[in-house]
Amino acid sequence: MKYLAHIASDGREQTVRQHLEGTALLAKRFASSFGGQEDGRLAGQLHDIGKYSRAFQKRLLENGPRVDHSTAGAQEAFHLRNLPVALSVAGHHGGIPDLGSPLDPNDEPTLQGRMKRETEPCDAWKQEIQVQPNALPAWLSRKDSLSIAFYTRMIYSCLVDADFQDTQDFINGTPAPRGEGEPLHRLLPKVRRQAEKYLSQEKKDVVSLARNRVLRDCIEKGKTSAQGLYTLTVPTGGGKTFASLAFAMEQAAAQGMKRIIYVIPYTSIIDQTARIFTDLLGEENVLAHYSGVDYQLIEPDEKENPLLYRKLLDSENWDAPVIVTTAVQFFESIYSNRSSRCRKLHNLAESVIIFDEAQTIPNDYLLPCLSAIGQLVRFYRTTAVLCTATQPAIARFDKQLMGLPITEIVGDCSELYQTLKRTVIRDLGSCTRESLGKMLAENEQILCVVNKRKTAQELYQMLPEEGSFCLTTLLCPLDRKRKFDEIRTRLSQGLPCRVVSTSLIEAGVDVDFPSAYREDCGLDSLLQTAGRCNREGKRPAEQSIVYRFSLEGEEVPQMLAKNKSALEYAARGGRDLFTPEAVERYFHELFQLKEDALDKKGILSALCPGKGGNGFAFAWVSEQFKLIETPVRTVYLPIEEGEELCRELRNGEGDRLLLRKLGRYSVDCYEKQFDLLDQAGALELLPDGSAILTDLTWYSRETGLSNESDGGGYGLFI
C-alpha cells in the first residue's frame, strides 16, 4: 500500500515517507545551531507516523472522519525516553501540551493522558523509517528543568517550521523564497561607512562628542568581545539606536552570527527604528514584525510583489538578517505553546538581540524574561544587550541569568551622564489643576506628562487653542501620527507648541522642548521625560528645567506607588538623580520585592517539578504569560478610509487583513468606558466583542474618545 501525506490541488502526491524525511532533514538543520540536530531529526521522523494508518488514508482519499495522527509519534518518542521530542510531536498541531500526571486518564489532553490512548494501527512506518534513540545534548543537564523546558520549545520550533515549510513547498510545487536577505558580513560595510560619516563630522559640541564616544566604544567592543550578556547604558539622546546597531553588526561578523533582532517595548517607535535601519541596510534586509505593517495588511502576490511576499514568509519564522519587533511579540512567543508563535524561536539562536528600553520589562514578569535571556545567551550562542538610559539592577538575579557575567559596553558611565546632562530636575511639590494649567499656558513651548488620560484632556482644555496638543491612547494611531508630525514641525520652526501627554511621549519620540513637567512617577519615567527636554544640548542645563509635581486630590496610581517610593529613596539627601548611582539605588529599592512578585503568575515554578508534582505546564504557562493584561475593548472609528472599512465589517466581509487595516482607526478603551458608551447608544456591537462608534460626537480628532466615561484609566503606554 502507498501511504500518502498530502495531495496537491493539481493531483501531485507526497508520500508519508517523503514528508517525514524532508521534515527531518530541515528540522535537523535548524537544530544544528544549538547542538540539537539529532533531536530535530528524530522529531521530524516521528511527527506524522500516524498517517501510516488506514484511517488517515481514508480521511485523505475519501474525506473520512478526522484522525489523531500525532499521538502515535509522541508515544514512540516517549517510549524512547525522549521527553522534548515527545512533547514536540504531540503538540505539532494543537500546541505543546502540559506534561500532566501519570494518573491522568486517557481523555486528558496532557502528554501523560495521551500516552494511554489507543491509536489507529500504523506499524507500516517501521518498514520505511529507521529511527535511532539518542541522548539529550551533553550541555543540557537533566536536573535543570527550566533548561529542558526551554530546549523543548526550541525543538518544537524546529519541528513545526520544518513541517510547515516541507508541506508548503510540496503544495506550491517549488520552494518558497525564504531567507534571501544579504548575510550580515555583507551588510557590515554599510554600517561602517555610516559610522565613519558620523565620526568624521566636525561638530565639536558636547552632545556630538559624547555620541561619537559611545559609537567608538560600541564598535570596538563589538569587534573584540566574546559572545555574551552586555549592557549599554547611555543617557537619552546619546545615540543609542545607531551605536547599538554598530555593536551588533561588528559582534555578528566577529562571532559568525546569523541575524540581529531589535526588541522594542513601544509600538509607537517601531516604525521609526525600522525606517532608520531600512534606509541604511535596504528594504529587503529588514523585517518589521508587528501588527500593521504593509505585508501583513495585504495578501501579497509572489509575482506582482515578490518583496512583500517574501517578507510575509519571513514574518512567520524570522528568517531575515535584521528583525525589528516588540517586547510583547518576543517574550510572549517564547512562553507560548502554539506553533504560530513558536515557529520562529529556533532562529533566535546565533543572533545578536538588542533589548531597547530594557527598564520597561514589567516587574510582574521580570524573572521569566530574564530567565529566557539567560537561556539564550548560555546555551544558544546568542549575544544579548540590555540597552537603556536607566539600567535596571539585574546583577542580583544570578540564578535566572544562569550565572552569566554582565559587561558594560561604554566605559565610565558616570562621566558620560555628566557630559550629557542637559536639564535640571526640580521638585515643584503639589499643585492644583488650575495652577498647573496656568503655568503651562504661560509657556510658548512646553511638555507636560501626566498619568491619566482624563487628566491630559482636562489640562488641554485650559491651554490656548493655537499650538496646543493632547496626546493619549484615546486618539487612534492615525491621528497620533498626524499630531507627532505637526509637533515636530512647530518645534523646529519655533512656533508655539504646548503638549499635554500620557507616557506615550516618553516612548523614544525624538522631540526637543525647552522645559517639561512630569507628574508623580518612577525615576526611569522621569529621566525619559527629561530626555525630551533640551535634547540637542543647545541651551544651558540651568535654563532647561524638568519639574516633578503631584496634583492635589489625585492619588498616585497603585501601579506607580512603588516606583514613586523608590524614586524618593534614590533622591534622599538631595542626591543628583541624573547619575548611574541614582539609577542603581532606584532599581535596588524597586526590586526589594519577594521573588513571587517578580514572577506574579508563577511562570518559572510551573515549568519545574513542584506545581502539582509534575512541572512542564506548557499550555498553562501559555495562557498565563501576558505582558499586557489590562482588559480593554476595541472601538473602530468610521473616519476617512475607516468609514469604508467599517462598512465592509458590517457587511460580514471582515477577515484578519481587514481588522489589521482598521487598527489605524481604532481605540482601545477600558470596560467601564465601553459600557457607558454603549448605554449612551453610541456603539454598534460586533460579535467578537468589539464595536463601531456610530455617534462621532463622542470622538474628537484633537483629544480622542470622550473621557467622560473613562472610569479612571491610566495612560501607561506599552
Beta strands, then each sheet from edge to edge (+ up, - down):
strand 1: 4-7
strand 2: 13-15
strand 3: 229-233
strand 4: 259-264
strand 5: 286-289
strand 6: 322-326
strand 7: 351-356
strand 8: 383-388
strand 9: 406-408
strand 10: 424-431
strand 11: 445-449
strand 12: 468-471
strand 13: 497-501
strand 14: 516-519
strand 15: 545-551
strand 16: 632-636
strand 17: 666-670
strand 18: 683-685
strand 19: 691-693
strand 20: 699-700
strand 21: 704-705
sheet 1: 1+ 2-
sheet 2: 5+ 6+ 4+ 7+ 8+ 3+ 9+
sheet 3: 10+ 15+ 14+ 11+ 13+ 12+
sheet 4: 17+ 16- 19- 18+
sheet 5: 20+ 21-
end
